[in-house]
């Protein structure tokens, strides 16, 4: 009968495993991502739809985030229609960026990252910024104010470029100039500066005033994004990375402004220096104005799009003079080294939450281990070993307490049976037993509470590290940031949890004991869709805990044998 039961349970487990595999193949994250890629239009579907209504006004501070009034005569509207459909998209390629610039306004309407594949072994670059029928995420910039060309009633200006495509090639730096010559003789050059190996793009507006009157303008930079889901968020369960806007000012160096917050009210702040960004899992885009001035930062929602940006102070160019204003645009992975070199506090977009003070050194150690072993899976195992070693004494106290509880479990059960429903008498006898054998029933709680912040911080380090994206381990695990396709690691993790329970004392309460028996199954189910790197961490941690608990149990049992 027992053999038949084992065979039936094994067959049921096998069938369940195959059903989960098939469900994941039909409806899992990989299939959803493939469907989304099939629905995404090609580059030819990109169209220029930026209108002046989406741009900030350059009036008084109280109007800093109002929209430009759509008041134009028919002739202006006709000219705007011609301008909106003229000009070929300008492509720029470097070793780390593939960019499309729309001459209409000079906006960046696509950023692709050739060193970050859209999917593992797809050969296609991950598209961070794009503008098509399914998604809007673009970086806009321009000059508004009294004489700014982007404030004209006729709409955004159309710039001229010497070429339709630019390549960095063997150069270390590449300048892409967009030129606009106004009827009054003012020549405006919008220059994008690209550098080898860098995700930041320099922006310079050079105003050459050959007119007879002073020229005044205000620089703005803004990021426009719809409320669509994060395409780089690859986990469907567990804690999710932040998706939304972030402002950094002198008053608050890292302030999140969620899309829901923008639905209710507009954000507005003034600050010396600072930056504004759109953040998602693994990737970030940000505008950083040139340091040394007081800027106005703002957010607003318009036509279903969320817009965040900055306004510079007004500047004036005298007749016959030339002047430039500048900013930096960052678009790429959350590379902490590059972000730190780009702007103060920008690397805070790698969000470890309130445990950043633990997570930051853990990330440094993880990166160092990888530099030695050359494999991120081995680096995860290495940092798990180091964390376990650092907490060895705390864990030892907890495990010794549990070992003693396990040793005297039969005696506790005897007292329970002896005194039955007389809980007061049973509690008194239990206390006598604890005092006699020097057992602290809460002895294992404090060490576990102390080490939980470390475990959670390491969880976030693994979640937020873009280095783990598409990083292989061994064998069939080719992406530590994705779920285990065959669920082998989660199943092994569940088995190790079950073994841990066998080494620990059985709870005296029957209901609690049943719940504890279900925990390995529950945790296994939750971990099925967790990134393989996170499951690897928990699996290794469980194995080390089992080894330590087993050794402590043997030591206590050996001590009792010697006494006998």
KOLDRENTOR-945616 format. One record per residue (C-alpha): x, y, z; residue in one letter; residue number from 1. Coordinates in nm, 3 decimals, always signed. Layout:
SITE         x         y         z   residu   num
SITE         X         Y         Z        A   NUM
...
# end
This chain:
SITE         x         y         z   residu   num
SITE    +0.000    +0.000    +0.000        X     1
SITE    +0.281    +0.239    +0.087        X     2
SITE    +0.459    +0.157    -0.240        X     3
SITE    +0.141    +0.224    -0.438        X     4
SITE    +0.097    +0.557    -0.260        X     5
SITE    +0.455    +0.661    -0.340        X     6
SITE    +0.408    +0.566    -0.707        X     7
SITE    +0.082    +0.763    -0.731        X     8
SITE    +0.236    +1.070    -0.565        X     9
SITE    +0.540    +1.053    -0.795        X    10
SITE    +0.317    +1.020    -1.104        X    11
SITE    +0.101    +1.313    -0.991        X    12
SITE    +0.412    +1.523    -0.930        X    13
SITE    +0.549    +1.440    -1.275        X    14
SITE    +0.220    +1.526    -1.447        X    15
SITE    +0.197    +1.853    -1.254        X    16
SITE    +0.554    +1.940    -1.351        X    17
SITE    +0.483    +1.878    -1.721        X    18
SITE    +0.162    +2.083    -1.703        X    19
SITE    +0.349    +2.380    -1.552        X    20
SITE    +0.616    +2.353    -1.822        X    21
SITE    +0.353    +2.355    -2.097        X    22
SITE    +0.163    +2.645    -1.936        X    23
SITE    +0.484    +2.846    -1.919        X    24
SITE    +0.559    +2.772    -2.284        X    25
SITE    +0.211    +2.882    -2.395        X    26
SITE    +0.141    +3.174    -2.163        X    27
SITE    +0.466    +3.256    -1.979        X    28
SITE    +0.676    +3.575    -1.994        X    29
SITE    +0.879    +3.460    -2.295        X    30
SITE    +0.565    +3.406    -2.504        X    31
SITE    +0.422    +3.742    -2.398        X    32
SITE    +0.746    +3.915    -2.493        X    33
SITE    +0.750    +3.743    -2.833        X    34
SITE    +0.390    +3.852    -2.897        X    35
SITE    +0.476    +4.209    -2.808        X    36
SITE    +0.772    +4.204    -3.048        X    37
SITE    +0.551    +4.076    -3.330        X    38
SITE    +0.304    +4.357    -3.270        X    39
SITE    +0.568    +4.630    -3.253        X    40
SITE    +0.590    +4.828    -3.579        X    41
SITE    +0.912    +4.880    -3.767        X    42
SITE    +1.116    +5.199    -3.770        X    43
SITE    +0.925    +5.316    -4.076        X    44
SITE    +0.616    +5.348    -3.856        X    45
SITE    +0.776    +5.627    -3.656        X    46
SITE    +0.613    +5.961    -3.715        X    47
SITE    +0.673    +6.307    -3.589        X    48
SITE    +0.381    +6.409    -3.370        X    49
SITE    +0.542    +6.643    -3.119        X    50
SITE    +0.339    +6.963    -3.098        X    51
SITE    +0.408    +7.288    -2.923        X    52
SITE    +0.116    +7.216    -2.689        X    53
SITE    +0.339    +6.963    -2.516        X    54
SITE    +0.616    +7.213    -2.452        X    55
SITE    +0.653    +7.427    -2.141        X    56
SITE    +0.580    +7.794    -2.149        X    57
SITE    +0.860    +8.031    -2.065        X    58
SITE    +0.669    +8.297    -1.883        X    59
SITE    +0.657    +8.367    -1.513        X    60
SITE    +0.741    +8.097    -1.265        X    61
SITE    +0.373    +8.043    -1.188        X    62
SITE    +0.320    +7.947    -1.553        X    63
SITE    +0.625    +7.725    -1.574        X    64
SITE    +0.424    +7.411    -1.639        X    65
SITE    +0.130    +7.548    -1.835        X    66
SITE    +0.089    +7.447    -2.199        X    67
SITE    +0.159    +7.686    -2.486        X    68
SITE    -0.179    +7.829    -2.604        X    69
SITE    -0.288    +7.685    -2.935        X    70
SITE    -0.371    +8.020    -3.093        X    71
SITE    -0.254    +8.053    -3.449        X    72
SITE    -0.391    +8.202    -3.767        X    73
SITE    -0.470    +7.974    -4.065        X    74
SITE    -0.145    +8.067    -4.238        X    75
SITE    +0.056    +7.963    -3.932        X    76
SITE    -0.134    +7.634    -3.910        X    77
SITE    -0.070    +7.559    -4.276        X    78
SITE    +0.302    +7.626    -4.233        X    79
SITE    +0.308    +7.402    -3.926        X    80
SITE    +0.152    +7.116    -4.125        X    81
SITE    +0.420    +7.146    -4.393        X    82
SITE    +0.698    +7.157    -4.133        X    83
SITE    +0.568    +6.855    -3.943        X    84
SITE    +0.595    +6.634    -4.249        X    85
SITE    +0.925    +6.758    -4.388        X    86
SITE    +1.271    +6.635    -4.302        X    87
SITE    +1.417    +6.285    -4.300        X    88
SITE    +1.497    +6.114    -3.970        X    89
SITE    +1.865    +6.137    -3.879        X    90
SITE    +2.034    +5.819    -3.758        X    91
SITE    +2.341    +5.815    -3.535        X    92
SITE    +2.538    +5.499    -3.450        X    93
SITE    +2.809    +5.455    -3.189        X    94
SITE    +2.949    +5.146    -3.024        X    95
SITE    +2.681    +5.160    -2.750        X    96
SITE    +2.397    +5.371    -2.895        X    97
SITE    +2.174    +5.369    -3.202        X    98
SITE    +1.976    +5.694    -3.210        X    99
SITE    +1.707    +5.842    -3.432        X   100
SITE    +1.669    +6.222    -3.430        X   101
SITE    +1.367    +6.396    -3.577        X   102
SITE    +1.465    +6.720    -3.758        X   103
SITE    +1.123    +6.852    -3.661        X   104
SITE    +1.218    +6.994    -3.323        X   105
SITE    +1.544    +6.800    -3.309        X   106
SITE    +1.399    +6.548    -3.063        X   107
SITE    +1.546    +6.205    -2.989        X   108
SITE    +1.265    +5.967    -3.080        X   109
SITE    +1.449    +5.636    -3.059        X   110
SITE    +1.739    +5.498    -2.858        X   111
SITE    +1.847    +5.138    -2.915        X   112
SITE    +2.123    +4.972    -2.714        X   113
SITE    +2.327    +4.730    -2.930        X   114
SITE    +2.513    +4.587    -2.627        X   115
SITE    +2.182    +4.503    -2.455        X   116
SITE    +1.980    +4.249    -2.653        X   117
SITE    +1.601    +4.278    -2.654        X   118
SITE    +1.587    +3.905    -2.578        X   119
SITE    +1.856    +3.648    -2.514        X   120
SITE    +2.039    +3.553    -2.836        X   121
SITE    +1.789    +3.755    -3.041        X   122
SITE    +2.058    +3.963    -3.208        X   123
SITE    +1.826    +4.264    -3.183        X   124
SITE    +1.920    +4.562    -2.965        X   125
SITE    +1.702    +4.655    -2.672        X   126
SITE    +1.494    +4.962    -2.760        X   127
SITE    +1.477    +5.202    -2.467        X   128
SITE    +1.316    +5.506    -2.631        X   129
SITE    +1.068    +5.476    -2.915        X   130
SITE    +0.769    +5.644    -3.074        X   131
SITE    +0.513    +5.431    -3.253        X   132
SITE    +0.151    +5.319    -3.242        X   133
SITE    +0.207    +5.104    -2.934        X   134
SITE    +0.441    +5.313    -2.723        X   135
SITE    +0.561    +5.670    -2.674        X   136
SITE    +0.887    +5.736    -2.492        X   137
SITE    +1.097    +6.023    -2.632        X   138
SITE    +1.344    +6.291    -2.522        X   139
SITE    +1.254    +6.644    -2.626        X   140
SITE    +1.456    +6.964    -2.604        X   141
SITE    +1.439    +7.312    -2.744        X   142
SITE    +1.443    +7.687    -2.693        X   143
SITE    +1.134    +7.869    -2.575        X   144
SITE    +1.089    +8.217    -2.433        X   145
SITE    +1.049    +8.547    -2.615        X   146
SITE    +1.253    +8.454    -2.925        X   147
SITE    +1.281    +8.077    -2.888        X   148
SITE    +1.191    +7.896    -3.213        X   149
SITE    +1.000    +7.627    -3.022        X   150
SITE    +0.760    +7.890    -2.883        X   151
SITE    +0.642    +8.010    -3.225        X   152
SITE    +0.276    +7.971    -3.313        X   153
SITE    +0.374    +7.794    -3.636        X   154
SITE    +0.494    +7.494    -3.435        X   155
SITE    +0.828    +7.328    -3.379        X   156
SITE    +1.115    +7.437    -3.606        X   157
SITE    +1.261    +7.209    -3.873        X   158
SITE    +1.640    +7.183    -3.857        X   159
SITE    +1.875    +7.103    -4.142        X   160
SITE    +2.159    +6.850    -4.114        X   161
SITE    +2.455    +6.787    -4.347        X   162
SITE    +2.387    +6.411    -4.354        X   163
SITE    +2.102    +6.170    -4.294        X   164
SITE    +2.320    +5.925    -4.104        X   165
SITE    +2.629    +5.949    -3.884        X   166
SITE    +2.862    +5.679    -3.752        X   167
SITE    +3.125    +5.710    -3.481        X   168
SITE    +3.354    +5.469    -3.660        X   169
SITE    +3.713    +5.488    -3.533        X   170
SITE    +3.663    +5.830    -3.378        X   171
SITE    +3.645    +5.888    -3.005        X   172
SITE    +3.388    +6.166    -3.040        X   173
SITE    +3.118    +6.260    -3.292        X   174
SITE    +2.933    +6.592    -3.333        X   175
SITE    +2.593    +6.598    -3.505        X   176
SITE    +2.488    +6.953    -3.592        X   177
SITE    +2.131    +7.055    -3.671        X   178
SITE    +2.109    +7.408    -3.809        X   179
SITE    +1.822    +7.656    -3.813        X   180
SITE    +1.851    +8.000    -3.974        X   181
SITE    +1.573    +8.241    -3.879        X   182
SITE    +1.451    +8.516    -4.112        X   183
SITE    +1.592    +8.788    -3.884        X   184
SITE    +1.944    +8.654    -3.926        X   185
SITE    +1.971    +8.450    -3.606        X   186
SITE    +2.149    +8.118    -3.665        X   187
SITE    +2.080    +7.840    -3.412        X   188
SITE    +2.290    +7.524    -3.408        X   189
SITE    +2.161    +7.230    -3.208        X   190
SITE    +2.462    +7.007    -3.151        X   191
SITE    +2.455    +6.652    -3.016        X   192
SITE    +2.790    +6.519    -2.893        X   193
SITE    +2.844    +6.141    -2.881        X   194
SITE    +3.147    +5.973    -2.724        X   195
SITE    +3.285    +5.622    -2.752        X   196
SITE    +3.162    +5.381    -2.485        X   197
SITE    +2.934    +5.639    -2.322        X   198
SITE    +2.558    +5.640    -2.282        X   199
SITE    +2.548    +6.013    -2.214        X   200
SITE    +2.491    +6.252    -2.503        X   201
SITE    +2.595    +6.615    -2.484        X   202
SITE    +2.351    +6.882    -2.604        X   203
SITE    +2.468    +7.234    -2.700        X   204
SITE    +2.252    +7.513    -2.836        X   205
SITE    +2.473    +7.771    -3.007        X   206
SITE    +2.290    +8.097    -3.080        X   207
SITE    +2.469    +8.325    -3.327        X   208
SITE    +2.280    +8.655    -3.328        X   209
SITE    +2.347    +8.840    -3.655        X   210
SITE    +2.027    +9.046    -3.617        X   211
SITE    +1.996    +9.404    -3.502        X   212
SITE    +1.806    +9.322    -3.181        X   213
SITE    +1.894    +9.132    -2.863        X   214
SITE    +1.780    +8.769    -2.868        X   215
SITE    +1.623    +8.604    -2.561        X   216
SITE    +1.543    +8.242    -2.495        X   217
SITE    +1.512    +7.964    -2.239        X   218
SITE    +1.644    +7.610    -2.275        X   219
SITE    +1.415    +7.321    -2.186        X   220
SITE    +1.465    +6.946    -2.178        X   221
SITE    +1.189    +6.698    -2.111        X   222
SITE    +1.107    +6.328    -2.129        X   223
SITE    +0.766    +6.224    -2.256        X   224
SITE    +0.638    +5.874    -2.181        X   225
SITE    +0.303    +5.704    -2.188        X   226
SITE    +0.179    +5.482    -1.906        X   227
SITE    +0.262    +5.152    -2.076        X   228
SITE    +0.421    +4.867    -1.883        X   229
SITE    +0.794    +4.831    -1.836        X   230
SITE    +0.923    +4.612    -2.124        X   231
SITE    +1.242    +4.532    -1.931        X   232
SITE    +1.056    +4.398    -1.625        X   233
SITE    +1.104    +4.026    -1.671        X   234
SITE    +0.964    +3.888    -1.345        X   235
SITE    +0.592    +3.847    -1.295        X   236
SITE    +0.608    +3.762    -0.925        X   237
SITE    +0.793    +3.898    -0.626        X   238
SITE    +0.901    +4.255    -0.564        X   239
SITE    +0.892    +4.480    -0.872        X   240
SITE    +1.135    +4.754    -0.969        X   241
SITE    +1.014    +5.114    -0.968        X   242
SITE    +0.862    +5.254    -1.287        X   243
SITE    +0.816    +5.630    -1.298        X   244
SITE    +0.984    +5.968    -1.271        X   245
SITE    +1.259    +6.084    -1.037        X   246
SITE    +1.371    +6.438    -0.960        X   247
SITE    +1.698    +6.533    -0.795        X   248
SITE    +1.720    +6.879    -0.641        X   249
SITE    +1.926    +7.052    -0.375        X   250
SITE    +1.642    +6.999    -0.127        X   251
SITE    +1.583    +6.631    -0.209        X   252
SITE    +1.851    +6.443    -0.401        X   253
SITE    +1.618    +6.156    -0.495        X   254
SITE    +1.244    +6.218    -0.509        X   255
SITE    +1.012    +5.971    -0.680        X   256
SITE    +0.706    +6.106    -0.862        X   257
SITE    +0.488    +5.816    -0.966        X   258
SITE    +0.257    +5.825    -1.267        X   259
SITE    -0.036    +5.813    -1.026        X   260
SITE    +0.099    +6.123    -0.852        X   261
SITE    +0.108    +6.307    -1.186        X   262
SITE    -0.254    +6.209    -1.247        X   263
SITE    -0.353    +6.405    -0.937        X   264
SITE    -0.119    +6.704    -0.935        X   265
SITE    +0.182    +6.858    -1.103        X   266
SITE    +0.526    +6.850    -0.952        X   267
SITE    +0.713    +7.181    -0.942        X   268
SITE    +1.043    +7.277    -0.783        X   269
SITE    +1.335    +7.516    -0.832        X   270
SITE    +1.690    +7.415    -0.756        X   271
SITE    +2.053    +7.498    -0.814        X   272
SITE    +2.159    +7.224    -1.058        X   273
SITE    +1.985    +6.883    -1.029        X   274
SITE    +1.836    +6.644    -1.287        X   275
SITE    +1.517    +6.468    -1.394        X   276
SITE    +1.481    +6.104    -1.503        X   277
SITE    +1.245    +5.828    -1.612        X   278
SITE    +1.333    +5.502    -1.439        X   279
SITE    +1.247    +5.141    -1.515        X   280
SITE    +1.397    +4.799    -1.441        X   281
SITE    +1.764    +4.795    -1.544        X   282
SITE    +1.742    +5.114    -1.757        X   283
SITE    +1.710    +5.491    -1.713        X   284
SITE    +1.685    +5.807    -1.920        X   285
SITE    +1.770    +6.147    -1.770        X   286
SITE    +1.817    +6.512    -1.852        X   287
SITE    +2.097    +6.684    -1.661        X   288
SITE    +2.124    +7.061    -1.721        X   289
SITE    +2.465    +7.228    -1.707        X   290
SITE    +2.575    +7.302    -1.349        X   291
SITE    +2.590    +7.650    -1.203        X   292
SITE    +2.236    +7.785    -1.251        X   293
SITE    +1.891    +7.783    -1.093        X   294
SITE    +1.655    +7.556    -1.284        X   295
SITE    +1.282    +7.498    -1.272        X   296
SITE    +1.170    +7.133    -1.263        X   297
SITE    +0.818    +7.026    -1.347        X   298
SITE    +0.584    +6.742    -1.436        X   299
SITE    +0.248    +6.732    -1.608        X   300
SITE    +0.016    +6.493    -1.788        X   301
SITE    -0.113    +6.570    -2.135        X   302
SITE    -0.304    +6.354    -2.384        X   303
SITE    -0.231    +6.040    -2.185        X   304
SITE    +0.144    +6.107    -2.175        X   305
SITE    +0.352    +6.186    -1.868        X   306
SITE    +0.598    +6.471    -1.920        X   307
SITE    +0.884    +6.560    -1.685        X   308
SITE    +1.153    +6.816    -1.752        X   309
SITE    +1.347    +7.128    -1.666        X   310
SITE    +1.360    +7.496    -1.768        X   311
SITE    +1.678    +7.701    -1.762        X   312
SITE    +1.700    +8.067    -1.662        X   313
SITE    +1.641    +8.313    -1.943        X   314
SITE    +1.954    +8.413    -2.132        X   315
SITE    +2.018    +8.696    -2.376        X   316
SITE    +2.245    +8.721    -2.679        X   317
SITE    +2.342    +9.071    -2.787        X   318
SITE    +2.348    +9.166    -3.158        X   319
SITE    +2.664    +9.044    -3.327        X   320
SITE    +2.739    +8.804    -3.042        X   321
SITE    +2.726    +8.425    -3.000        X   322
SITE    +2.635    +8.228    -2.688        X   323
SITE    +2.569    +7.864    -2.601        X   324
SITE    +2.364    +7.677    -2.343        X   325
SITE    +2.403    +7.308    -2.274        X   326
SITE    +2.268    +6.998    -2.104        X   327
SITE    +2.339    +6.624    -2.097        X   328
SITE    +2.104    +6.341    -2.184        X   329
SITE    +2.169    +5.992    -2.045        X   330
SITE    +1.994    +5.691    -2.197        X   331
SITE    +2.108    +5.342    -2.118        X   332
SITE    +2.148    +5.071    -1.857        X   333
SITE    +2.190    +5.153    -1.489        X   334
SITE    +2.568    +5.146    -1.514        X   335
SITE    +2.667    +5.288    -1.176        X   336
SITE    +3.014    +5.393    -1.288        X   337
SITE    +2.889    +5.589    -1.590        X   338
SITE    +2.598    +5.744    -1.401        X   339
SITE    +2.826    +5.860    -1.120        X   340
SITE    +3.050    +6.028    -1.379        X   341
SITE    +2.749    +6.189    -1.545        X   342
SITE    +2.577    +6.362    -1.251        X   343
SITE    +2.578    +6.362    -0.870        X   344
SITE    +2.322    +6.120    -0.722        X   345
SITE    +2.222    +5.979    -1.063        X   346
SITE    +2.340    +5.633    -0.957        X   347
SITE    +2.067    +5.641    -0.692        X   348
SITE    +1.834    +5.531    -0.971        X   349
SITE    +1.971    +5.187    -0.887        X   350
SITE    +1.714    +5.176    -0.611        X   351
SITE    +1.796    +4.950    -0.317        X   352
SITE    +1.527    +5.107    -0.099        X   353
SITE    +1.576    +5.184    +0.268        X   354
SITE    +1.846    +4.915    +0.296        X   355
SITE    +2.079    +5.089    +0.048        X   356
SITE    +2.346    +5.122    +0.319        X   357
SITE    +2.370    +4.742    +0.332        X   358
SITE    +2.304    +4.677    -0.037        X   359
SITE    +2.570    +4.917    -0.169        X   360
SITE    +2.870    +4.736    -0.014        X   361
SITE    +2.714    +4.402    -0.111        X   362
SITE    +2.704    +4.515    -0.475        X   363
SITE    +3.067    +4.623    -0.456        X   364
SITE    +3.166    +4.282    -0.317        X   365
SITE    +2.954    +4.099    -0.578        X   366
SITE    +3.123    +4.295    -0.858        X   367
SITE    +3.467    +4.223    -0.714        X   368
SITE    +3.398    +3.850    -0.690        X   369
SITE    +3.282    +3.849    -1.052        X   370
SITE    +3.606    +4.018    -1.158        X   371
SITE    +3.789    +3.721    -1.003        X   372
SITE    +3.571    +3.423    -1.106        X   373
SITE    +3.430    +3.563    -1.434        X   374
SITE    +3.081    +3.417    -1.390        X   375
SITE    +2.788    +3.595    -1.225        X   376
SITE    +2.638    +3.268    -1.102        X   377
SITE    +2.963    +3.183    -0.925        X   378
SITE    +2.974    +3.541    -0.794        X   379
SITE    +2.628    +3.490    -0.639        X   380
SITE    +2.748    +3.169    -0.476        X   381
SITE    +3.059    +3.349    -0.355        X   382
SITE    +2.875    +3.639    -0.195        X   383
SITE    +2.627    +3.397    -0.035        X   384
SITE    +2.925    +3.217    +0.122        X   385
SITE    +3.070    +3.545    +0.249        X   386
SITE    +2.736    +3.659    +0.396        X   387
SITE    +2.691    +3.320    +0.559        X   388
SITE    +3.043    +3.339    +0.703        X   389
SITE    +2.984    +3.689    +0.837        X   390
SITE    +2.665    +3.574    +1.010        X   391
SITE    +2.806    +3.237    +1.118        X   392
SITE    +2.797    +3.305    +1.493        X   393
SITE    +2.445    +3.448    +1.481        X   394
SITE    +2.326    +3.149    +1.283        X   395
SITE    +2.506    +2.914    +1.521        X   396
SITE    +2.314    +3.054    +1.819        X   397
SITE    +1.987    +3.011    +1.637        X   398
SITE    +2.066    +2.658    +1.524        X   399
SITE    +2.188    +2.553    +1.872        X   400
SITE    +1.862    +2.675    +2.019        X   401
SITE    +1.664    +2.479    +1.760        X   402
SITE    +1.882    +2.171    +1.813        X   403
SITE    +1.812    +2.173    +2.186        X   404
SITE    +1.442    +2.220    +2.121        X   405
SITE    +1.456    +1.923    +1.885        X   406
SITE    +1.646    +1.713    +2.140        X   407
SITE    +1.389    +1.771    +2.414        X   408
SITE    +1.092    +1.752    +2.180        X   409
SITE    +0.985    +1.407    +2.313        X   410
SITE    +1.003    +1.533    +2.672        X   411
SITE    +0.789    +1.835    +2.582        X   412
SITE    +0.538    +1.608    +2.413        X   413
SITE    +0.530    +1.390    +2.726        X   414
SITE    +0.454    +1.691    +2.945        X   415
SITE    +0.178    +1.792    +2.711        X   416
SITE    +0.019    +1.449    +2.725        X   417
SITE    +0.067    +1.428    +3.102        X   418
SITE    -0.102    +1.754    +3.189        X   419
SITE    -0.356    +1.754    +2.909        X   420
SITE    -0.573    +2.065    +2.915        X   421
SITE    -0.412    +2.211    +3.227        X   422
SITE    -0.218    +2.477    +3.035        X   423
SITE    -0.101    +2.658    +3.347        X   424
SITE    +0.057    +2.345    +3.498        X   425
SITE    +0.207    +2.248    +3.164        X   426
SITE    +0.362    +2.595    +3.125        X   427
SITE    +0.514    +2.569    +3.473        X   428
SITE    +0.668    +2.231    +3.396        X   429
SITE    +0.796    +2.359    +3.063        X   430
SITE    +0.967    +2.652    +3.236        X   431
SITE    +1.131    +2.414    +3.482        X   432
SITE    +1.260    +2.207    +3.190        X   433
SITE    +1.394    +2.519    +3.014        X   434
SITE    +1.574    +2.633    +3.330        X   435
SITE    +1.717    +2.290    +3.407        X   436
SITE    +1.850    +2.228    +3.055        X   437
SITE    +1.936    +2.598    +2.987        X   438
SITE    +1.703    +2.621    +2.691        X   439
SITE    +1.594    +2.960    +2.558        X   440
SITE    +1.284    +2.903    +2.340        X   441
SITE    +1.336    +3.248    +2.185        X   442
SITE    +1.710    +3.207    +2.146        X   443
SITE    +1.689    +3.156    +1.772        X   444
SITE    +1.464    +3.452    +1.702        X   445
SITE    +1.703    +3.746    +1.749        X   446
SITE    +1.978    +3.617    +1.514        X   447
SITE    +1.719    +3.549    +1.245        X   448
SITE    +1.571    +3.899    +1.283        X   449
SITE    +1.918    +4.055    +1.266        X   450
SITE    +2.013    +3.877    +0.944        X   451
SITE    +1.685    +3.940    +0.760        X   452
SITE    +1.788    +4.294    +0.648        X   453
SITE    +2.101    +4.145    +0.495        X   454
SITE    +1.900    +3.887    +0.302        X   455
SITE    +1.651    +4.148    +0.176        X   456
SITE    +1.932    +4.387    +0.078        X   457
SITE    +2.106    +4.112    -0.118        X   458
SITE    +1.773    +4.030    -0.285        X   459
SITE    +1.753    +4.389    -0.412        X   460
SITE    +2.116    +4.387    -0.523        X   461
SITE    +2.042    +4.087    -0.743        X   462
SITE    +1.715    +4.243    -0.865        X   463
SITE    +1.870    +4.579    -0.957        X   464
SITE    +2.201    +4.466    -1.107        X   465
SITE    +2.181    +4.510    -1.484        X   466
SITE    +2.502    +4.304    -1.504        X   467
SITE    +2.292    +3.992    -1.439        X   468
SITE    +2.068    +4.062    -1.739        X   469
SITE    +2.136    +3.788    -1.997        X   470
SITE    +2.427    +3.663    -1.784        X   471
SITE    +2.471    +3.284    -1.818        X   472
SITE    +2.548    +3.039    -1.541        X   473
SITE    +2.613    +2.679    -1.646        X   474
SITE    +2.428    +2.427    -1.857        X   475
SITE    +2.076    +2.519    -1.956        X   476
SITE    +2.064    +2.840    -1.744        X   477
SITE    +2.163    +3.102    -1.999        X   478
SITE    +2.009    +3.407    -1.829        X   479
SITE    +2.028    +3.457    -1.452        X   480
SITE    +1.779    +3.745    -1.472        X   481
SITE    +1.512    +3.515    -1.618        X   482
SITE    +1.321    +3.232    -1.458        X   483
SITE    +1.456    +2.879    -1.468        X   484
SITE    +1.290    +2.740    -1.785        X   485
SITE    +1.268    +2.388    -1.639        X   486
SITE    +1.202    +2.494    -1.276        X   487
SITE    +1.486    +2.275    -1.152        X   488
SITE    +1.635    +2.538    -0.920        X   489
SITE    +1.297    +2.621    -0.754        X   490
SITE    +1.225    +2.251    -0.702        X   491
SITE    +1.569    +2.196    -0.549        X   492
SITE    +1.512    +2.501    -0.331        X   493
SITE    +1.183    +2.353    -0.208        X   494
SITE    +1.355    +2.022    -0.134        X   495
SITE    +1.621    +2.198    +0.074        X   496
SITE    +1.348    +2.373    +0.270        X   497
SITE    +1.191    +2.035    +0.342        X   498
SITE    +1.526    +1.895    +0.460        X   499
SITE    +1.570    +2.198    +0.687        X   500
SITE    +1.236    +2.119    +0.848        X   501
SITE    +1.349    +1.763    +0.918        X   502
SITE    +1.650    +1.902    +1.106        X   503
SITE    +1.443    +2.148    +1.308        X   504
SITE    +1.210    +2.069    +1.598        X   505
SITE    +0.845    +1.999    +1.519        X   506
SITE    +0.619    +2.280    +1.646        X   507
SITE    +0.410    +2.165    +1.945        X   508
SITE    +0.093    +2.309    +1.797        X   509
SITE    -0.059    +2.063    +1.540        X   510
SITE    -0.196    +2.344    +1.321        X   511
SITE    +0.139    +2.521    +1.317        X   512
SITE    +0.309    +2.194    +1.231        X   513
SITE    +0.078    +2.145    +0.930        X   514
SITE    +0.144    +2.498    +0.808        X   515
SITE    +0.520    +2.446    +0.835        X   516
SITE    +0.491    +2.131    +0.624        X   517
SITE    +0.314    +2.329    +0.352        X   518
SITE    +0.574    +2.608    +0.342        X   519
SITE    +0.820    +2.426    +0.109        X   520
SITE    +0.539    +2.371    -0.142        X   521
SITE    +0.418    +2.731    -0.116        X   522
SITE    +0.769    +2.876    -0.151        X   523
SITE    +0.846    +2.647    -0.443        X   524
SITE    +0.537    +2.773    -0.624        X   525
SITE    +0.627    +3.138    -0.564        X   526
SITE    +0.986    +3.087    -0.674        X   527
SITE    +0.890    +2.918    -1.003        X   528
SITE    +0.886    +3.253    -1.184        X   529
SITE    +1.160    +3.428    -0.987        X   530
SITE    +1.485    +3.512    -1.171        X   531
SITE    +1.724    +3.217    -1.166        X   532
SITE    +1.991    +3.428    -0.995        X   533
SITE    +1.766    +3.493    -0.698        X   534
SITE    +1.661    +3.128    -0.671        X   535
SITE    +2.028    +3.026    -0.691        X   536
SITE    +2.102    +3.255    -0.396        X   537
SITE    +1.822    +3.103    -0.184        X   538
SITE    +1.921    +2.749    -0.283        X   539
SITE    +2.286    +2.798    -0.185        X   540
SITE    +2.183    +2.973    +0.136        X   541
SITE    +1.957    +2.678    +0.227        X   542
SITE    +2.230    +2.424    +0.154        X   543
SITE    +2.476    +2.611    +0.376        X   544
SITE    +2.214    +2.637    +0.650        X   545
SITE    +2.147    +2.262    +0.629        X   546
SITE    +2.520    +2.188    +0.659        X   547
SITE    +2.559    +2.417    +0.959        X   548
SITE    +2.248    +2.282    +1.132        X   549
SITE    +2.355    +1.922    +1.072        X   550
SITE    +2.700    +1.986    +1.220        X   551
SITE    +2.553    +2.158    +1.527        X   552
SITE    +2.303    +1.875    +1.578        X   553
SITE    +2.588    +1.622    +1.565        X   554
SITE    +2.796    +1.824    +1.810        X   555
SITE    +2.511    +1.836    +2.062        X   556
SITE    +2.435    +1.466    +2.019        X   557
SITE    +2.806    +1.380    +2.052        X   558
SITE    +2.825    +1.586    +2.372        X   559
SITE    +2.532    +1.393    +2.519        X   560
SITE    +2.698    +1.060    +2.425        X   561
SITE    +3.020    +1.155    +2.607        X   562
SITE    +2.825    +1.254    +2.916        X   563
SITE    +2.649    +0.920    +2.914        X   564
# end
